[in-house]
Every structure is written in structure tokens, then in C-alpha cells.
């Protein structure tokens, strides 16, 4: 487990949510990979990132086996929470309003992610 900032700890360990539009990763357009800020496990390829307009970094697919889901009824509605399969850190929620080919939107707390740009060739 990597050293977490207070905000990362709140999100990953206490199921918190960052303010919409607060993550610099919303605007990240480079090729590379997105990893769990808690343990470094690879979660998303930059090719699956898109601008959902939600205010949070969004992806239409995760790396195979990288995330697990649970039912979340904490706000009086039922949502699908997803978390890192490696360390269990809370990442965000999955919605069925994303683009093809999956139709999913992994609405992700940017604070729960680390970005590693692809090497230039």
C-alpha cells in the first residue's frame, strides 16, 4: 500500500467522493495507463477514457480482472460501486449510460488514480 493523502484515504478507504471537476485527470488526454493510487494495480488503459461531462474521469471499460463490484444503496438509490480488485479501495460507480462498445461509464474519483504516460517511441 502506498502512502495516501488525506483525500485519497477518504475516497479509497471511507468510500468518499471528490468534488466534480476537481481532478486534473479530467483533462488528461495522453496515451498511457491509469493505476490505483492505493496499490499501483493497473485499472484502465487511456484508450478507454472519454469525456462524459460528469465532472469525473470516465472510462468505458476496465482492465480484465482489475475491478470488482458491490451493490451500493447508501443514498436512497441502488448503484453499482466498483473497487480495486487488488487492494479493495473504493474507486467510484458504474452506470449504464456510457459509449460503445460496452455502454458502461466507470465514473471514477480521479484522486483514487495515478496516471502513467506511455513511453514515446
Secondary structure in CASP SS format (residue, H / E / C, confidence):
PFRMAT SS
TARGET T0000
AUTHOR 0000-0000-0000
METHOD secondary structure of the structure
MODEL  1
X C 1.00
X C 1.00
X C 1.00
X C 1.00
X C 1.00
X H 1.00
X H 1.00
X H 1.00
X H 1.00
X H 1.00
X H 1.00
X H 1.00
X H 1.00
X H 1.00
X C 1.00
X C 1.00
X C 1.00
X C 1.00
X C 1.00
X C 1.00
X C 1.00
X C 1.00
X C 1.00
X H 1.00
X H 1.00
X H 1.00
X H 1.00
X C 1.00
X C 1.00
X C 1.00
X C 1.00
X E 1.00
X E 1.00
X E 1.00
X E 1.00
X E 1.00
X C 1.00
X C 1.00
X C 1.00
X C 1.00
X C 1.00
X E 1.00
X E 1.00
X E 1.00
X E 1.00
X H 1.00
X H 1.00
X H 1.00
X E 1.00
X E 1.00
X C 1.00
X C 1.00
X C 1.00
X C 1.00
X C 1.00
X C 1.00
X E 1.00
X E 1.00
X E 1.00
X C 1.00
X C 1.00
X C 1.00
X C 1.00
X C 1.00
X C 1.00
X C 1.00
X E 1.00
X E 1.00
X E 1.00
X E 1.00
X E 1.00
X E 1.00
X C 1.00
X C 1.00
X C 1.00
X C 1.00
X C 1.00
X C 1.00
X E 1.00
X E 1.00
X E 1.00
X E 1.00
X E 1.00
X E 1.00
X C 1.00
X C 1.00
X C 1.00
X C 1.00
X C 1.00
X E 1.00
X E 1.00
X E 1.00
X E 1.00
X E 1.00
X E 1.00
X C 1.00
X C 1.00
X C 1.00
X C 1.00
X C 1.00
X C 1.00
X C 1.00
X C 1.00
X C 1.00
X E 1.00
X E 1.00
X E 1.00
X E 1.00
X C 1.00
X H 1.00
X H 1.00
X H 1.00
X E 1.00
X E 1.00
X E 1.00
X E 1.00
X E 1.00
X C 1.00
X C 1.00
X C 1.00
X C 1.00
END
